[in-house]
Amino acid sequence: MSHAVPTVLIVDDIPSARKTLEMLLKTEGYRLEFAASGAEALACAPRIKPDLILLDIMMPEMDGYEVCRRIRSMPEISDVPIIMVTALDDRASRLRGLDLGADDFISKPIDWAELRARTRTIIRLNRHRTLSAERRRYELLIRLSPDGIVMTDIMGKLTLANDAAEALLIPAGNHLLCGARLQEFLLETERDRFSDSFVRVISGQLPVERLETWLQREGDAAPVAVEISLGRLDWEGNPALQCLIREITGRKEAELERDRLFQDLTKAYDVIIETLALALELRDNDMGGHGRRVAEMSVRVARAMGVSEEELTHIRRGAFLHDIGKIAIPDTILHKPGPLSAEEWMIMRRHPGVACELLSQIGFLRPAVAIPCCHHEKWDGSGYPLGLSGEDIPLAARIFSVVDVWDALSSERVYEGAWLEKEVIAYCRTHSGSHFDPQVVTVFLKVLGEEASPATS
C-alpha cells in the first residue's frame, strides 16, 4: 500500500464491467490491477497490496461480501479500503456490507463523476491515515530509543529530539529548543568536521556517514565522547537529516586502557629483547654496547630513507637481535682469538639460519626477522646464508649491513684496534656496490656527518 502511484484492484467476474471501470479510471493516473473472481482477488491482493479495492458484490462461487470478510481477516491487507460496487439498493444490503468492513458503496449504473470523486477521496484519506500511523510508530520508536535521536532541517536546525538526545545535549532541568543547531553542542574544534559530514550527507554525496566526536555541554567540565551517525531522509515532504547519537565514553575509556596495556606489554617485550641482547654481548665480551649503537644508528638511517614508524620498530628489534643465532655457536669458535678455519667458518655461518628459525616462531618478532636472517648478505650476491643480491635483500638488512660494519670497525676488538673515522668512511665507499647498497651508503654517510663524533666504546 501507499505506492508512489496509487494501485487500484478491480474485482468483477464480468469482463465488460471490468473494462468499464478501467475506461473510467485510466485517466486518473492509477495503476490498475484486475481480478475475475473472489478467489483470484484473495490470491493477488496480498502480493500487490493495493491502495483501494473496487469490489463487485454479485459474483458466482464467492460473492463480494465473503471476499470483504476474508480480506478483513488477512493481517497484511486488512486495512485496505474497499468500495463495494452493487446493483442492490436496499438498506439491508448496505448495512451488511458495512458490517463486514466495506468503506463505501457505488451503485450501478455507475456515475463516472461519483466514481472518480469517491476513489480520490478514499485514496487520499487512506494515505493520510497510513502516513499518520507510520509517523506515530516512528515517533514512538524515536522516543523509546536508548540512543539519542535528533532530526534537523537542511540548514542543520533541530526539529525533533528524543529524551535520550536531550539528556546528552543539555544539562538536567533545561529544555532543548527547536531551532538550535546540533554543531553548537560540539567542541568548537569539532564543529567544522561535523559540518563537512553534514553537507556530504544532506547533499546526497553520501547516503550515511559516521564520525566519532565530542560534545561539550554547558556547565560540564569534561567533554563527552559520542558517535554520531548521519542519514538523509524525506520528512513530511521535505529533505531532512536524522542523527543517531550514542555516548561512547565507556568504549573510549576501554580503548585507552587497552592501548595503555598494549604499550606496557610492548615496553616489556622491548626490555626483554634488550636484556637478551646484552646477555649475548656479555658472552661476546669484546663488543660491549654494540647492540644499542647499531639499533639506534639503523633507525636513524632508515628514518632518513623514509621508512614508516611501524617498520622502524621492527628494525630496532631486529638490530638488537641480529646475533641471536650465535647462541648455537660454540664458545671455542666464538671466542677464538685468531682466524677461523674453513670448518669453523661453516659453523659460524649457520647463525643467521638459527636466528631465522628461532624468531619466526614468535609472532610479534616475525616482522623483525629480516636483519637477523639477512645481515650477512651482500649487494653483489657473495654473502650468506642465501646468496641474495641487490634489492632482493630486505631493505632493513641492507641498512644494518652498513651500520654493523661501521660499528665493528669503529670499536676496539680483541684482535684489532678501532679504525679512524676517515678509514671507516673510506671502507664504506670502497665497498659500495659490492658489499653494500650504494643508496644506503649515501644516506648513511649523510647521517654520520650529522653526528658530533663517531661511535666508540
N, C-alpha and C positions, 0 to 999 in steps of 0.2 A: 504493500500500500504506500501511498504518498510518493509515487514515481515522479520523475521530472515532468513527464507528460502523463496526465491522469488516464488511468485504464478503466474502461467500462466493459463489463461482461454482460452480453445479451443472451438470455436463455429463453428459447421458444422452439417448439417442435415443428412449427410451420415455416418453411424456407421463405415464403413471401413476407411473413411477418418480420422475420429477422432482417430481410432486405429493406423493408420499410424503415425500421429503426436505424439501420445503417445509413440510409439516404438522409434521414433527418438529423443525424448527429455527426456525420463525417466532416461537415464544415466547421465544427466546434473545436477541432484540433485534438480530439481524444484518440487514444489508441484503443481500437475496438477489437474485442475478442468474442467468440461465439460458441454456444453450446446448444446442441439439438435435442437434449433431453435433460431431465433432472440428474440422472446418474452421471452424464458427461460433465455437467456443471460441478457436481461434487468432486469429480476427479481432477478437473483443471483449476478450480478456484484456489486451492492451496498453493499451486505452483505459480500462478500469475499474480496472486494477491491483488485483486482489483480494488480500485478506489470506489467503485459503485457497481451493484448488480441490478440489471433490469430483468425481472423475473416474471414470466407469464404464469398465471395460475392454472389454467385449464390445459394440462398436458397428460398424455396417457402414461400408464405404469406408475409414475411418481409425479404427483401434481406439485404446484408451486408451494402450497402450504407445507408439505413434507420436506421439500428442499430447504425452505426457510428454517424449519425446525432443526434440521440436521446441521445447517450452516452455523446456527447459533450455538450448537454443541461442540463445534470444532474450534479449539482454542486459537489456532493460528489465523483464522479468518472470522472469528465470532463477532468482531466489531465492524465488519464491512457493512456500509449502508445498503439497504435493499429497498428498491421501489418495485412494488408489485403492479404488473400490467394485467388488467382484467376487464372482461365484458360484464361481470357481475356488478350490480349497482346497489345491492341491498345492504342494509346496515350490518346485518349479522355476518356477512362475508368479510366486510372490512374489519369488524371487531375481531374476528377470528385471526385475520392476518396480523393485526396489531398485537394480539396476544402471543402469537408465535414469533414476533420480533421484527415485523416489517416496519420500515421507517416512513413510507409514504405510498400513495396509490396513484396510478394513471389509468383513466378509463378509456376503453375502446368505444368508438373510433378515436384514435389518438389526435389530440390537438398539438400540432408541431410546436407552437409558441409555448404552450404549457409544458410540454416535454423538455424543451431546452431550458426553460426557466427553472423547473424543479431540479433538473440534472445539475445545472450550475450551482444552485443553492445548496443542494445536498453535498456536492463535492467540496464546495468552499467551507461549509460548516464542519464537514468531517476532517478536512485538512487542518482547520483551526483547532479542532478538538485534539487531533493527533499531535500537532506541534505543541499544544499546551501541556498535554500529558508527558510528552518527551521532555519538555523543559522542566516540568515538576520533578520527573525522575532524575534528570541531570543535576538539578539544583540540590536534590536530596543527597545524591552521591557526593557532590562537592561539599555539602555541609558536614556529612559524616566522615569524610576522608581524614585519616590521621595526619596526612601531609598538607602543607599549606597550598591552596589553590587560589590564584587570582586571575581575573580577566582584565585586559586592557584594550583600549581602542587603538586605532592605527597611530595615534600620537603618543602612545605609551601611558595614557591616563587610566588609572584604576576605575573599573566599572563594577567589579564584584570581587569579594574576598570572603573566604570561609573563616570559621572561628580559628582554625589552626594557623591560617596565614596571619590573622590579626595578632595572635599570641606570639608569632615570630617577629612581626614587623614593628609592633608598638608596645610600649610599657603597659602593664596591667592598669586598668581603670580608664585608659584613654580609648578613643574610638577612631578607627580608620575612616577618613573622609574620602568619598569618591572624588576623583579629580586629582589626587596626588599621583606622582609618578613613582614607579617602582624603583628606579635607579636612585631616587632621593634617599632610600633606606640602605643603600650600599655604602661601603667605604668609598671615600672620594677617589682614591686611586683605582678603584674597580669600575667606576661608572662608565668610562669610555669603552672599556672592553664589553660591558653588558650592552651598551648602545649599539656597538658594531654587530653583536649577535642578534639584537632586536631587529635591526634593519635587514639583515640577511634573511631572517625568517618571515617577517611581515611582508617583504617584497617578493617572496616566493623563491629566492635563490636557494634556500634550503628548506626542506619540509619541517624538520625539527633540529634543534641544537641544544646541547647540554654543556653547562660550564659549572665549575666549582668556584665559588667566590665568597665574599664576607659581608655580612650585614652589620651595620652599626646602628643600634637602637639608641634613641635619645635617653640619656641618663645612665647608660650601661658603659662601664669602663672598658670591657673587653669585647671585641667583635665576635660574631657568631659565624662559624663555618657552615655554609649551605651549598647544596647542589640545586641548580635551577635548570629545569627542562622547559624549553620554549617550543610551542607549536602553533601554527596558524590555523584558524577555522573561521567559518561564517557563523555569526551570532546575530539572530534576528535580522537577517538580510544584509548585514554589514561585516566587512573583514575585521577580525579581532585576533588577539593573541592570548593564548592560555599559558600560564606559567605554573608549573608544579615546583614547589619549594620544599626541600627536605633538609632538615638540620642534620649535619654530618660531623658535629663536634666530637661525638664518641668515636666515630670512624677515624677522624683525623688524629685524635689522641692515640688510638691504637696503631695507626700508621707511624706516628712519631716514635712510639715505644718500639715498634718493630724495627724501624730504622736505627734507633739507638742500640738495640740488642745486636743488630747485624753489624754495626760499626764496632761494637765491643768485641764481637766474635772475630771480625776481620783483624782488629788490632791484636787479639790474642794469637791468631794464626801467624801474623807477621812477626810477633815476638818469638814464637816457636821457630819460625824459619830462620830468623837472625841468630837465635841461640844455637840452632843446629849448624849454621854456617860458621859460627865462632868455634864450635867444638871441632869442626873439620880443620879450621885454621890452627887450632892448638895442636892437633895431630900433625899438621904440616907446618911446624913451628917457625919456618923462615918467612912466612907470608902474613904476619900479623896485620890486621886491618884491611887486608886485600878485598875481602867481600864487600865491606861497606863502601870502599873507594870506587870499586868498579860498578857497584849498583848505582851510586849517585851520579857518576860520570855517564853511565849508559843512559840513564833517564834524561840527563841534560842534553845529550846528543840526539836522542830520539825525539824529545820535545822540539828541538831546533829543526828537526826534519818533518814536523807536522803530525807526529803520531798522537792518537787520541789519548785522553787522560785514562780511560779504562785500560787501554793497551799498555800505558806506562806502568800501571800497577803490576801487570804480568811480567813486564821487562825487569822491573825491580826485583820481583820474587825470583825470576829465572836467573838473574845475575848473582843473587845471594847463594843460590843452589847450584851454580854452574859445575862445581866439582863434587856434587853429592855422590856421583858414581864411584869416586875414589875410595869409598868405604869398602869396596870389594877388592882393592889393590893391596897386596901385602906390604907391610912396613919396610921390608927389606928392599923393595923396589922404590917405594915412595920416598924413602929417606936415603937412598944411595947417594953418596957424595960425588961420585964420578958419573961418566956417561953410561947409559943403559945399553945392554946387549940387545941384539936383534930379537931374541926370545922375550926379553923383559919389555921391549917396546910393544911387542904384540899383546902382552898382558896389559900394559898401561893404556893401550888404545881401546881397551874394552870399556873404559869408564863412561864414555858417552852413552853406549848402549845400555849399561846398567842403570844410568840415570833415567833414561827414557822409559825403561821397564818399570822402575820404581814410581816415578811421578805420574805416569799415565794411569795408574790405578787410583789416584787421588783426584776426585772431581774438581775441586777448586784450584788445584795446581796444574791441571791438564793444559790450560791456555798458556802456562809459563814454561812448557816443556821445550820450546824451540831452542833456547840458549843452552841448557844442559846437554841436549842431544846433538846440536849442530855447531857449537862454538869452535870446533877444530876443523870445520870445512873451510876451503879456500876458494877465492873468487875464480881461479883458473882450473878448479876441479881436482887439485892434487891433495886435498885434505882428507880427513876421515871423520866418521866411520862409513859414510855413504858415498863419498866422492862427488858430492853435489858441486855445481858451479853456477856462477852468475846469480841471477835473480831467483833461481831455484832454491837457493839458500834463504831461509826466512830472514826478513829484514832485521829482526831482533838479534839473531845470531851474527849477522854481518856487522851490526853496530858493536856488539860485545866483543867480537874478534879483535877489532882495533883497540878498544878500551883495555882488554885483558893484556894484550902485548905491551901497550903503553905503560900500564901499571907494573907489570913484571919487570920491564927494562928500567923503570924509574926507581925501583925498590932494591934495597940491599938483600942479596941472597947468599946462601951458604957457599955456593960455588962461584959467585961473581958479584962484584960490587954494583952499585947503582950507576946507570949511564947519566951523562949530562942531558939536559933538556934538548939541546940542539941535535944531539946524537939520536935521541928518540924520534924527534921530528923528521930527521933525515931518513931514518929507518922506515918510518911510515910512508914517506913519499916514495922511497925506492921500491917498496913492495906494493904500492897502489897499482891495481890492475893485475896483480899476480896473487898475492896473499889476500889483499884487502879490496873491498868495493871502493872504486875511486870516488864516488859521490860521498860515501860515508867518511872517507879520509878528509875530503874538503871541508865537510861540516865539522868533523871532529877537531881539525886544526883551528878552525874559526872559534869554536867553543873553548879550546885550550888557550887560545890567545887572549880570551876574556878573563882567564884565571890570574890571580895575583901572583901565584907561584906554582910550580909543578908539584904534584902529589908525591910525598915522601913518607916513609915510615919511620 
